[in-house]
Structure formats: C-alpha cells, structure tokens
Amino acid sequence: MSLGQAIAPHLPYLRRYGRAISGSQRSGDALVAGLLQTLVANPAAVDTRADLRIQLYRMVHDNFGLASEQQGQSDEPAAADIAIADARLRRIPSLARQALLLTAVEGFSEEEAGRIIGRDAATVRGLIDEAMAEIDRQTRARILIIEDEPIIAMDIEMIVRDLGHDVVAVATTHSEAVAEAQAHTPSLVLADIQLADNSSGIEAVQEILTGLKVPVIFITAFPERLLTGDRPEPAFLLTKPYQPATLRAAISQVLFFDESTVPA
C-alpha cells in the first residue's frame, strides 16, 4: 500500500480535528494541507510501520501555528450550532482544548492523546478536567422544572443541582409554569406534558415561548403525543423512566449549543 493510500482514510477526521482546534474551516484545512505538503516533500516524515494515525495527528498538532495566523479569515458563514460550539471551544486554553477534542471527539485514549501533544497521560487527564470545568462554567443555567409528580420532580432537581445549575422553581400546573417563567426568566425548561390539574405541559411551554426564547427538554411517559409528525417536534425528548446519565447528557448538550449562555 502506498503512503497516499494509507493516509487517505484519515483525511476527513484530520480535517474535522483541524477545524475544531482552529475555529474555522479554512485554517483547519490549512493544517491538513501543510501536513500533506510535508509528506510530499519528505515521505520519511512518518514511519508506516508505527501507528500512522497518531503520527498524523501529531503533525497537525505541530502545525497548529498555521491556524492562529489564519484565524478568523474564513469567508464562509458557519452553521449556528457550529459557531456556538466554536465560540465555547475558543474560550478553552489551546492545549486543554486539543486534549478534550482528541479524547472526546477523535476517540484517542489519554495515553495516545499525550503522545500527540507531547504530554503524559496524567497531564492529559488534567487538561481534560480543565476544559470540562470551563465548559461547565460557561453553561451554568437557571432551570425551571415543570413536573407534577413530587418524587420525579425531586429527582430531576437533584440531578440539576448536582450539575451545578440553579433551580428557579418547580411548577405543577399550566398557569403556575407560565407565572414562574415570567417571574424568573429561566435559561432552560424541563417539562412533563401531563400536569397536575390535567392541563398540558405542551401548551404551557408554547405560552412560555411566546414571550421568552429558551431551550426546552420534554420528559414524558407519553412521547407519542409529541412525535406525531404533523407539527414542529421538540429537538430534545426523553422518555420516562429516564436514566439519570441520559438526562445529564441532554442538559449539557442543550446548554452547550444555546447561544444565550455563550460568554461575551
């Protein structure tokens, strides 16, 4: 197999990583272009008998200076959610950002990521913790819970608080939910669809959204009432009984891509 054939399967992932660490398509692709130019001029720059994937990512890491020179030069508007993610990632120190992306996105172990960025596994672990702490700081939220079952409401509230967020109120009816939203202006709503007075959590959320732009996660035993296909459906819908880890992941994902919590 030629060197070009060996490298080809890795190129899409190298471009993804380059764009993620640099913050733009143009500068990220320039990192990979620089890697290819190096290999054309000097094929011996990599050892095909060793782990080629790690070597290629290490070369992108070593060429990262190209990204800083070209940062912000992309003339293609990013999709909204990608732009928000980029804004968050750029707040994370460069090396910590690379450690997080290599392990969480590219699937490297901490030891492998360390070989790429020139650090030991323990240092990589610390860098990942640093990156996650910055993301948690950025996405701290004020959350309104709309749930009429006391035990479930307490469980959700505990999960929310363990994640470091504030619970501004727990509402059990349509009118209470709307009033609490108006009073507290939450940055996230967690809502059931069947409430204590037989009112609808769906209608309560719709009324809240007429006066407040806020992401919503529905948590319900009746997902079929929302997944009808005849109207806009929620992006985030969890089915009861839910796993705590699933709820934690959903909350973190919603807030990570919510532009209202991106630091100025």
Secondary structure, 3 states (H helix, E strand, C coil): CCHHHHHHHHHHHHHHHHHHHHCCHHHHHHHHHHHHHHHHHCHHHCCCCCCHHHHHHHHHHHCCHHHHHHCCCCCCCCCHHHHHHHHHHCCCCHHHHHHHHHHHHCCCCHHHHHHHHCCCHHHHHHHHHHHHHHHHHHCCCEEEEECCCHHHHHHHHHHHHHCCCEEEEEECCHHHHHHHHHHHCCCEEEECCECCCCCEHHHHHHHHHHHCCCCEEEEECCHHHCCCCCCCCCCCEEECCCCHHHHHHHHHHHHHCCHHHCCC
